[in-house]
């Protein structure tokens, strides 16, 4: 996942489990403007399955999901869908 896109907020949810991490991320996204990017740091491997499926039914879009070292997941979400 490249760093070319500016991140407007970071949410550290390491230690949280789905579905709580999804609910926390959605709550944070509601306070952001359309076009802004939220980066979420997670340790729950279920994010690889849950985040894409939840976001496909929302106005927000998953633009990156990567597993880093030590089981850390880095997810980037674009607030609002682009036209």
C-alpha positions in Angstrom: 0.0 0.0 0.0 1.6 3.3 -1.1 1.8 6.4 1.0 0.8 8.7 -1.9 -2.6 9.4 -0.4 -2.8 11.8 2.6 -4.3 10.2 5.7 -6.6 12.5 7.6 -7.0 10.4 10.7 -5.5 7.4 12.4 -7.5 5.0 14.7 -5.5 2.5 16.7 -7.7 -0.5 17.5 -5.0 -3.0 18.3 -6.5 -5.4 20.8 -10.1 -4.9 19.7 -12.0 -7.7 18.0 -14.6 -7.6 15.2 -17.3 -6.4 15.2 -16.3 -3.8 17.8 -13.4 -2.5 15.6 -15.8 -2.0 12.7 -18.3 -0.1 14.8 -15.5 2.1 16.1 -14.2 2.8 12.6 -17.7 3.6 11.3 -18.2 6.0 14.2 -15.0 7.8 13.4 -15.8 7.9 9.7 -19.1 9.6 10.4 -17.2 12.6 11.8 -15.0 12.9 8.7 -15.6 14.8 5.4 -16.2 13.1 2.1 -12.9 12.3 0.4 -10.9 12.1 3.6 -8.9 8.9 4.4 -9.0 7.1 7.7 -6.2 4.7 8.6 -7.1 2.0 11.1 -4.5 -0.1 12.9 -5.7 -3.5 14.0 -4.5 -6.8 15.4 -7.6 -9.0 14.7 -7.0 -11.2 11.6 -10.7 -11.3 11.0 -10.5 -7.8 9.5 -9.4 -9.3 6.2 -12.9 -10.9 5.9 -15.1 -8.4 7.8 -14.0 -5.0 6.6 -14.4 -5.6 2.9 -17.8 -7.1 3.3 -19.1 -4.4 5.6 -17.8 -1.5 3.6 -19.2 -2.8 0.3 -22.7 -2.0 1.7 -21.7 1.5 2.8 -20.9 4.8 1.3 -17.3 4.4 2.3 -14.7 2.5 0.3 -11.8 0.2 1.3 -8.7 1.5 -0.5 -6.1 -0.6 1.2 -5.6 -3.5 3.5 -2.2 -4.8 4.4 -0.8 -7.2 6.9 2.4 -5.8 8.4 4.9 -7.5 10.7 3.9 -8.9 14.1 0.3 -9.4 13.0 -0.5 -5.7 12.6 -3.1 -4.9 10.0 -3.3 -1.5 8.4 -6.6 -0.6 6.7 -7.3 2.6 4.8 -10.8 3.7 4.2 -12.0 6.6 1.9 -14.9 8.5 3.4 -17.8 8.6 0.8 -17.7 7.0 -2.6 -16.1 9.0 -5.4 -18.3 9.6 -8.5 
